[in-house]
Amino acid sequence: MKKFAYNLGIKSYGLLLKAVAPFNEKAKLFTEGRKDIWDKIETFVAKNDAPIAWFHSASLGEFEQGRPVIEAYKKEYPNHKIVLTFFSPSGYEVRKNYKEADLIIYLPLDTEQNAKRFITTLKPTIAYFIKYEFWHHYLSALKRNNIPVISISAIFREDQPFFKKYGEFNREILRNFRHIFVQDQKSLDLLKSIQINNSSIGFDTRFDRVQEIYEQRKDLPIPQKFSEGSKCLVLGSSWKSDLDVIYTTLTELIKSKNLKLIIAPHEIGESSILETEKAFEGAKIIRFSNATTENVVDKDILIIDNIGMLSSLYQYGDFAYIGGAFGSGLHNTLEAATYGIPVLFGSKYSKFKEARDLVELEGAFSCQDEKDFKSKFYKLLNDDELRVKCGNTAKKYVEENTGGTALAIQLTKEILGE
């Protein structure tokens, strides 16, 4: 009965997307992107006789978790081919030109027929599913064909069907994995409670990624010159909803010459930049595109009007404020934490484990409103000992959670007999 309901749900979902595709851009990308999948796979296989590693991510966030393992696999097995699949357009459209993969495609819907055709055509040597991906037919087909599949950075909650009395169908899906690497002890305990013993703590591989980015950080002479001799707050991926809460406090500090700001808005279009400039009207503001190491020195605010620089900017900050938690969703806190600076953000962060952990450890601070932000930021600004302590806590948290990539590659080597 459960299998019938699952199959019906998958087919109904596919039909629904086709129906709304003319009116919905994401649905259109989802359906159009899958039209020539089989031609792409068959062409790729016809030209390739090397072993294939298949990595599957639902979307962009999961890809970023799998990325360190993909790149480590490529280094370990340079002659193997990488096939990367996505379920969602928000992952595929952003990463369809990712250079470390040899074939990047949408994953066909999880029907028995699609799964059988995909696995028997591609014939992967090993497969990796990232975080939340538990597709019944694909995982069953992999197991039937004796192809090992590893789950990376998985996280489980007790309210999921796997852990309910009626969840035998869902538990059977988990038994298809050769091994499940989970992010935390709670997830591991949940799996053990249902006798899924082929599991262990493998951390969140995003920690490896941010540590790698930190180690490969770029020297940026203009932000360096701008921040010299002053306390500096880096606003990463800020939105208007963030500025509405924090600008009054920051304007006060700028006027008293106690603070400089580096602002990297989430949107870098002209209207977004103008909106940011208007919020801090009266301050001496310069855009990065107009800045030099000479003319930036006397400015109060440096606005970053480009993409790709943020992860290196945090080295010039004494604190970081990460945007999104007053609206669309909190952005990457780990990129800032790895530099050993305290992190602040808005009130909506409960869905982000790393943010919850950092708040609990006092390496980060959630601000409920303007008054709360002012109180917490002033404490950090006026107490260097507290600021350094909180920053060290944040950095230590990142360092203690790295190593997931190495664990995944070590298991891979054991499975492949090397």
Buried (B, 14 or more C-beta within 10 A) or exposed (E): EBEEEBBEEBEEEBEEBEEBBEEEEBBBBBBEBBEEBBEEBEEBBEEBEEBBBBBBBBBBBBBBBBBBBBBBBBEBBEEBBBBBBBBBBBBBEEBBEBEBBBBBBBBBBBBBEBBBBBBEEBEBBBBBBBBBBBBBBBBBBBBEEEBBBBBBBBBBEEEEBBBEEEBEBBBBBBEBBBBBBBBBEEBBEBBEEBEBEBBEBBBBBBBBBBBBBBEEBEEBEBBEBBBEEEBBBBBBBBBBBBBEBBBBBBBEBBEEEEBBBBBBBBBBEEEBBEBBBEBBEEBEBBBBEEBEEEEBEEBBBBBBBEEEBBBBBBBBBBBBBBBBBBBEEBBBBBBBBBBBBBBBBBBBBEEBBBBBBBBEEEBBBBBEEBEBBBEBBBBBBEEEEBBBBBBBBBBBBBBEBBBBBBBBBEBBEEBBEE
